[in-house]
Amino acid sequence: MERFQGTKIILASNSPRRQQFLNNIGLTFQIITHEVDEVFPPHLKGAEIPDYLVRLKAAPFTQLNDDELVITADTIVWSDNQCLGKPKNKREASAMLNQLSGKVHEVITSVGFTQKNNQEVINQTSRVYFKTLSKSEIDYYIEEYQPYDKAGAYGIQEWIGAIGIEKIEGSYTNIVGLPVAQVLATLEKICRP
């Protein structure tokens, strides 16, 4: 099924998971990304952070045509009133997983829809309940799965999600990196012929 034929959709993300989700719902899109320094003002909290970052990622797209739409996305893990981004090394990954172990945290994904004369930003929050992880489970996961491209140092779709997550509240796809149902609903609203 060909969706939104009158709109040229650009996905500004190199995430294979986001690309797969858009493929799964039958979207035709091209990938164009710009290097952006993902730094946000320190006073921002929770959903304000990824909301800010998706606008930042859209900023380089200054010459859009009327029929073009840029999708930007950013996912953070919000735990103990702080933002956990992507770990830079094994030590950081281990610290993040130890922080999440045995607790509840939030995964917040914001998605920006930028057109020539309009920008809309949505966000979705899911709650994730982790069991208490052993040191050997954390070490094994970091060694075998290299979680350096994932906020909070884990991917729910990987081994650690199967053995470590007791329950989730909210959208599963949001935790993977894109709240697909909400993205589709927003596109249907924006791209109405």
N, C-alpha and C positions, 0 to 999 in steps of 0.2 A: 504494500500500500504506500503510495507516494504521498507524503504529507507536506503541506505548506509550499506548494509548487511555485508560488509567486515570490518566495523569499529565499535569498541566498544566505544560508546559515554558515557562519564562521565559528569554529570552536577554538578558543584561545587557550588550549590546554594540551600538554603532552601526556597527560595521564591515560594509560591504556584502559583503565577501568571506566573513565568517563566516556572515552571514545566507544567502548563496547556497549555501554548503556544506550548511547544515541543510535548506534547501529541496531540494537535490539528493538527499538521502538520505530524503526523504519525511517529515520531521518537521513537525508542526504546533506552532507556538510563537508567543508574543507577545513584543514587545520592550519592556522597561522598564529604563531606565538611571537611575543616580543620579550626580551629579557627585562624583567622588572625587579628592582630591589624591594623585596617584600618586608618593608619596615613600616610599623604602624606607631602612632603616638601612644606613649605609655599609659595615658589615662583611660584608654578604651577598655571596655569590659565585655566579655561574652560575645554575643552576636555582632556587637559594634565592630569587632576586629575583622572577621571575614567580610562583613559588609564594606568596610573601608578598603580591604585588599582587592575585592572584585572590581571596585571603581578604579583603583590604581592600575589593575591589569588591563582595564578597558581604555585608559587614558591615551595610549599610543595610537589608537585607531581614530585618527582625526579626519580622514578623508573617506568617509563612508558614502556609498551611493544610496539612493532612496530605497532600493530593494534589499539592502544588506542588513544583517542582524548578527552582532557578535555576542557569543555566550562566553562569559568568564565565570570561573568557580573557585572557591577556596574553602577548605575544610580545616577546622581546628578542633583540638580536644581541650575542653575546659574542665579543669580538675583543681580542687582546693583553691578556688578563686584565682587560678592562674592559667595562662594559655600554654599548652604544650604543642609546639610545632614539630618539625621533622628533626630527629636527632642527627647530630653531626658525626658521632662516633659511637663505639660500643659502650663507653662509659655513660654517655648521655642516654642511650637507648635503655641501658640497664636501670638507670635512675628513674626514667619515666615509667617503665613497667613496674618497678617497685612501688612507685607512687600510686599507680592505678590498682595494684594488687589488693584484693579484699574490699574494694570500695566501689561506689557508683560515680561515674563521670558523665559529662555531656559531650556529644559530638555535634558540632554546629557546622553546617554547610551553607554558605551563601552563594547565590547564583545571580549574575548580572546579565541583563538583556539590553544591549546598547544598539540603538539605531541612530540614524543621522540627526534626528531632532528629538530623541526620547531615550530615557534610560530608566529601567525598572530593576530593582533589586529585591529578591526574596531570600528568606532564610528558613531553615528547618532545624529543629533540635531533637535529637534522640538521646535517650538515657541508656547507658550500658552498665551492667552489673558484673564485675569481675569476681571470680573466686580468689582465694588467697593462692598466689602462685609460688611455687618453690624456686629456690635459686637455680636448681638444675633445669627446671622448665624454662625459666627466663634465659639462661645461658644457651640452651639448646635452640630456642626460637631465634635468638639474635644470630647465632652461628649459622643456622640452616636457612633462614629466610631473609636475612639482610634487610631489616625494616627501616632503612634510612630514607626512603622516599615517602614515608607515611607519617602523618600527624599522630603524635602520641606513641610512636615507635611500634605500631602494630596494625595489621590488616585483619579485619573480622572474618574475611573470607579464607584466611590461611589457618594453619594448624592451631595457632593459639586461640582463634575464635571457637574452634570445635572443642578444645579441652578446657578453656579458661573462662568462657562467658556463660554465666548462669542464666541471664535473661536480658532482653532489651525491651525498651518502651519507645515506640515511634517507628520511623521508616528505616528498614534495613539498608536500602540502597543509599540513603543519606549517609549512613555510617561508612559505606564503601567509598563515598565521595560525590554522589549526585542524587538529590531527592527526585527521582524520575517522574513520579506522578505529579508532583508540584511543577516541575519544569514543563511537562506536557500541557498542563492546565494553563500555565502562563503563556506558552507559545500559542495555544489555541485562542487565547484572549487577544494577544498582540497581533497575530498574523491573520486575523479574520479578513477575508476578501472584501 
